[in-house]
Amino acid sequence: MEKIIQLDKQLLVFLNSLGSEQYDSFWLFITKQFNLTPFFVIVLFLVYKKLANWKQFLLVIISIALLIAVTDQFTELIKSIVQRLRPCNDPEIKDIIRVVKSSDTFSFFSGHSANSMASTVFVFLLIKRYYKYAFLLFLFPLIFAYSRIYLGLHFPIDILTGYTVGAILGFTFYRIYLVVLEKCFFKENFNF
C-alpha cells in the first residue's frame, strides 16, 4: 500500500507541475460548480426535450438532487474515516507542488469527482439513445476533476476513487429512477 501511495504522490507532483500561472484563473473558474451553471442548464434542457412530460422531468430533477446528496454525504463519511491530507497540506510534497488553492478538509476521496461522475452517468443513461454524441458529457467530470489536481487539492487516487464511487451511484440511481418511473408513470408498455 505504501508503494501505491508513493506512486500516487509522484503522479500528482508530475501532473501538478504541468500547470503554469497564466492558466491558474481558468482552473480556479472551472473548479467552482456555480460557474458551470450554463452547462448544467443546457444539459437539463436536452433531457427535458426527450422526456414524456414535466412530471417525468421533475422526477429526474429529484433523482439528481438525491443522487448528489447521497454521493456528497458518502464522500464526507469516507473522508472523516480515512483522514488523508490533501496534497496542499501533505508535509512530504506541499513545498514542491504548485498550490493554487488551499483547503483544510481531507482529501480521500474527491467529492467533486464523485458528484460530477455520478450526475454524468445518470444523465448519460437517460439520453444516450437520443443523442449520438451523448458520450461527450464525460468530458465534464474529466476536466472538472483535473482542476482538483491542477490546484493541488487532490491526489490522482482520490480522483479515480471518486469516479468509481460516482459511476456506481449514478448507475444505481438510474436503475432506481426506472423502477419509480415504471410504477408512477408507465404501468403498461414500459420498455427502457
N, C-alpha and C positions, 0 to 999 in steps of 0.2 A: 504493500500500500504506500509505503514511504517513497518508493521509486516512482509510482504514478503521480504522487503529489509533486515531486521534484520536476517531472516532465511537464506537468500542468503549469508549474511556475515558469519553467523555461519557455514554454509556448506562449504564455501571457507576456513575458518580457519581450519576446520577438514580435508578436502581433502589436503590442502597445507601442513598441519603438518605431513602427511604420508610420505613426502619426506625425503631424507637424503643426506648429502653432497656427498656420494660416487656415487649417481646417477645423480647429477647435470649436469655433462658434457653430459650424454646421452640425457637428456631432452633439453638441450641447442642445441644439434645437431638436434634433432627431430623438434624443432620449426622453424628451418630455411628451407624454401621451397627449396632452391637450393640444399641442402644436399639430398633431396628426388628425385633428377633428375633420377637416375636409375629406381626407382619405376615408375615414370611417363612415361619413355621411354618404359618399359615393357608393361604397360597398353595400351599405344598408339599402340604398335606393335600388341597386341591382338586385338585391334579394327581394325587396318589395315587389318589383316588376314581375317576378316569376311566381309569386305565391298566389294561392287561390283567392284570398280575401284579407281584409285588415285584421281579422281575429287571428288568423294564422301568423300574420306578421307580428302581432302583439305577443303571441306565444314564442316566436323567435327572439324578440327583444327580452322577454322574461327569461328565456333559456340562457341567453348570452350573459345577462346580468347575474343569474345564479351561478353560471359557469365561472365567471370571473371572480365572484365572491368566494366560491369553494376553492378555486385554484389559489387565490391570494391567501386565504386562511390556512390552507395546507402548507403553502410555502413558508408562511410565518412560523407555523408549528415546527417544521423541519429546521428552519434557521435557528430557532430557540433551542432545539435539541443538539444540533451539530456544533453551532457556535464557531464556525470558521471565519477568521478575519478576512476582511476584504483586502485586495491587493494594495490599496492605498494605505492600509493600516498594518500590513504584514511587515514586521521589522526586517525580515530577510531580503525583501525586494523593494520596499517602499521608496528607498533612496535611489534606485536605479531605473525606475519606470517613470513615465510621464503621468503625473497625477493631475488630471484636468478638473476633476470634481471629486470631492471627498464625501464620505458618509460614515457615520459611527455604527450603523447597523451591521448585521452579519451577512456573509456572502453566499453560503451554500443553502439552497440553490437559487438561481436568479428568478425572481418573480416577474421581471419584465419578459424574460424568455418564456416562462411557463404560461403567462397570461396571453402573450401575443401568439404563441403556437396553439394554445387551446382554442382561442377565438377563431384563428385562421383555419384550423382543421374543421371546426364546427361549420363555419360559413362555406368552406370549400365543399364539404359533403352536401350542403344544401344546394349549391349552384353548379356543381361540376357538370351536370348533364345539360345545362342550359347555355353555358359559356365555354367555348373551345379553349380559351386561354385562362381559365379559372386557376390553373396551377401557378400563374404569376402572383397570386396572392401570397405565396410562400416567400416572396422577396421581402415582404413586410417583417416577419419575425427574424429573418436573416440580418437585415440592415439594422433593425431595432436592437437586436441582441448584440451585434458587433459594436454598437455605440457604447455598450457597457464595458467591453474590453478596452476600447479606444480610450475611454475616460479613466480607466484604472479602477473600476468598481467591481469587476467580476473576473474570475478565472474561467478558462475555457470549459472545464468540467462543470462549473456552475451553470454555464450556458447550455451545454449538452444535456445535463440532467433536467434543467428547466424545459428544454424542448421535449424530452421524453415524457416527463410528467404531463406537460401541456397537451401533447398529442394523445396520450391515453385518456385524459379527462375530456378533451374535445370530442373524441370518438364516443366515449361513454355518454356524454350529454346529448350527442346527436342521436344515439340509439334510444335514450330516454325520451327525447323530443318526438321521435317517430311513434313510440308507444302512446304517448299522450295525444299526439295528433290523431292517431288512429281512433282512439277511444272518444275523443272530443268532436272530431270533425268528419271523419270518414269511416263510419262503422261498416260500410259496404264499399266494395271496389277500391280497397286500399292497396295500391301496388307501387311501393317505393323500392 
